[in-house]
């Protein structure tokens, strides 16, 4: 499988990762079925799993996704090359999504993630979102301190713009930026985030690369997307993933999956080459 170096590190990740969030939200699969999705992903050649402490139902369930991943990895052989990236900076009061990137909450979240992931150090710890009530540099200073203490190895950002990335870089090294990005939402291309990351050895991780639940109707009803899928004898999901992968060698995609068939389908996108004409046509969607 094709791989990408994570930021300026020597660690390589396969370019189609697993967004594990759907395994832990409402209407989630049972534990055995969820573990099978993760196992299938790894046996299919995937090695980058994206999670977060708040991938759960509510604040009484925090850590569900991380514990699920840890349990699966502990049941498998030879998982030394598996990269698990988690996040901190949100809360789930009564199922809501709220931002809290205060230094104290980030430290508390990181300590709990270490326990839930059953590890001594987290390879990639990402700020889930900037806190509008706190300068982003304050959040990053705390993450840099956690890195200094050896609790995390590398720092990433999520849901940020170029200015916020620059502010974070003024404090410490940043190896990845994770933003929502797909054929229907190209903001990170338009506002320069993807280009900035490429120029500064920061891996761009596209979350919701096939649009997620909210863009299901757009996928199904877009004539060009469906015709392109027919042309390449691929699913619309594969076309959307391949479009991102062909846009830049610095992009890693993390499609979500709650079924084995979904992640098996997504993994096939890594070797799908779309010609330049079709790339340009799809880019106009």
N, C-alpha and C positions, 0 to 999 in steps of 0.2 A: 504494500500500500504506500501511497505517496505521503511524505511527512514534511513537517515544517519545524524549524527551530523556534523554541519559545523565547521571544525577545532576543537578548544578547547572551542567552545561556547556550550550553552545548546540548541541552536536552531536546529531543525531537518527539513531536506528537503527530500522530496520523491526522490528516486534515479534516476527516469527518469524525467528530467526537459524539458523545452522548449527552444530551440535555436530560438529566434525570428527574427534573421537576415533576412531570406527569405521574411519576410512580408514587407520589406522596400527597397529592392534593385530594379534594373531594372526588368521590367515584373512582378512587385509585384501585388498581388490581390487588388481589390478595398477595401476601408476602412471597409465596412460592412462585407465583406468576411474575412478580416484579423482579425477583432474583434471576429468573430465567431470561428476562430481557437483558439484564446486565451481563449475564454469562454469555448469551448469544452474541452480544456486541463485542466482547473480548475475544471470543473464539473466532469471530469474523475478522479479526485483525485490528479492532479499535483499541486505543490505549489512553484516550483523554476523556475523563468523566467530569462533567460540570454539575456542581450541587450548591447548596446553601443551607445554613442552619434553619432558615424560615421556609424551606420547602416542606410544608406540613399543613395541617388543617387549621390550627389556631395556636395560641401561645402555650397551651397545655401539651402540645404535640411537637414542640421545637426539637429539631435534631432527627426527626423521623427519617428523612432522606439520607442523611449522613450515616446513621446506624444501619440502614438497609444496605448501603454500599459496602460498609465495613464488614458486615456479616457475609455478604456475597464473596468478597475478596478473600476472607478467611476460609471459605469453603473451596476455593479454587487453588490449583497448583500454578506455580510460576507466574506470580503477579508482580514481579519486581519492576517491570517496565511500565506499570500502570500509573498514570498521572491523575490524581484527584485534586480538582480545584474547587475550593469552597468560597463562601462570601460571608461578610458580616456588615451590619449597618441598617438592618430593618428589624421590625417587630411585627407580630401577628395578633394583636389584641382582638379577641372574639372573631377571628378570621379576617380582619382587615389587614391592609398592608400599610404600615407607617414607617417613616424614616427616623432612625436614631443612630447617627454616626458619631456620637459623643465618645471621647476617648475611653471613658469608663465602660460603656456598653460594648465597644469594640473589643476591649480586653476581656470582659466577661464572656462575650460570644466566642472569641478565639479559644479561651480556656475550655469552654464546653465542647467546641468542635473537636479539639484534640482528644477529648474523652470519647465523644460519639464516633469519631473516625478511627479510634483505637490506634493512634499513632503518636510518635514523639515530636514530630515536626510536620507542619502542613506545607506541601510543596508550593502551592500557589494560593494566596489568600487575597481575595478581591474586595475592595470597598463596593458594597452593593449599589449605593447611590450617594451622591453628595447630599449633605444635610443643609437645607436652606437656612437653618438657625445657627450653623457653625461654619466658620471658614474651613474650606477643604484641607488647608494646610494643617489644621489642628488634628483632623482625622488621620492624615498621612503621617504626621509626626508620631502618633501612637503606633501605627502599623510599622513604622521604621524601628521603633523601640522593641516591638514584638519580634521583629526580624533580628535585631541585635541580640536579643535574649535566646534566639534559636528556636522560637516557637513556630515561626514561619520562615521559609527559604526565599520566597519571591513575592512581590507585591503587584497586584493588578487593580484596574479600575473598571467600573461598569456604569453605564448610563451617563456619560460625560461628553463635554465638548472640548474643542482644542484648547481653549483658555484654561479650563480646569486641569487638563493633562499637563500643560506647561507649569501650572502652580504646583502640581504634585511632583513633577520632575525637579522643581527647585528645592525639594526636600530630600528625595531619594530616587533610586532607579525604579522604573516601572517597566515590567516585561510584557504586559498585555492590557488591552482595552476591549471590553465587551459591551457592545451596543446592539439594540434591536436593528436588524438590517435584512431586507429581502427585496424581491422584485417590486413589491408594492410600497415599500418604505425605504427610500434611498437617501434619507437625511444624512447619514454618515458619509456618503459619497459627496453630497452637495455642500456640506459645511466644512469639508476638508479633513475630517477625522481619519478616514481611511488613508488618505495621502500622507498626513502627518505621521501616522503610525509607521507607514512603510519607510519614510525617510529617516525615522529615528529608532529603527530596530525594535519596534514594539509590535507584537503580534496582535492583529485585529481578530477578535472572536465575534462572529455574527450569531446572536441569539435570536430565536424565533425566525430562522432562515426560510421556513416554508409558510410563515405567516401566523401559525398557531390557530386556535379555534376561531378567533375573531375574523380571520380572512378566508375561512373555508369556502364561503360563497363566491368570493372573488376568484379563487383558484378554479372552482368548478365552472364558472361562467365565462372566464376569459378565453375567447376563441383562439387568439394567437398562442397562448400558452398550451392549450390542448392540441392545437395543430402541430406545434413544435414537438410535443411529447410523442405524438403519433409518428412524426418523421424520424425521430431517433429511437423509436420503439422503447420508450422509457415512460415512467410515471411522471405526472406533473411535479411531484415532490423532487424527483431526481433532477428534472430540468432546473427547478429553482435553486437547488443546491449546487449543481454544476455551473450555473450562471455566476454565482458568487465565487466559486473556486477558480473559474476562468477569468474573473475580473482582476484578480491580483494573487500572486504566489504567497502573499503575506496574510491571507485570510484563512481562518479555521472556522468551520461551521459546527454548531451543536444542535442538531435537530432533536426535539423531544420525542420520546417514545414510551408508550405504555403497553405495546404489544410486540411480540417477536417479529411479526411480519413488517411492522413499521421500521424497526431498526435494520432489518435485513435489506429492505428496499433502499433505505438511505445510504447504506454502506456502498451500494453499487454506483452512487453518483461520483465517487472519487475518480473513476476511470472514464467518465463520460466527457468527451471533448466536443464542444459546440463551436461551429465555424463562426468566423468573424461577422458575417452577414446576419446570422441568427442572433448572435450576441447583441448586435446593435438594434435589431428589431425588438428583442426582448427588453432591452434597456429603455425603450420608449413607453413601455407599459406604465 
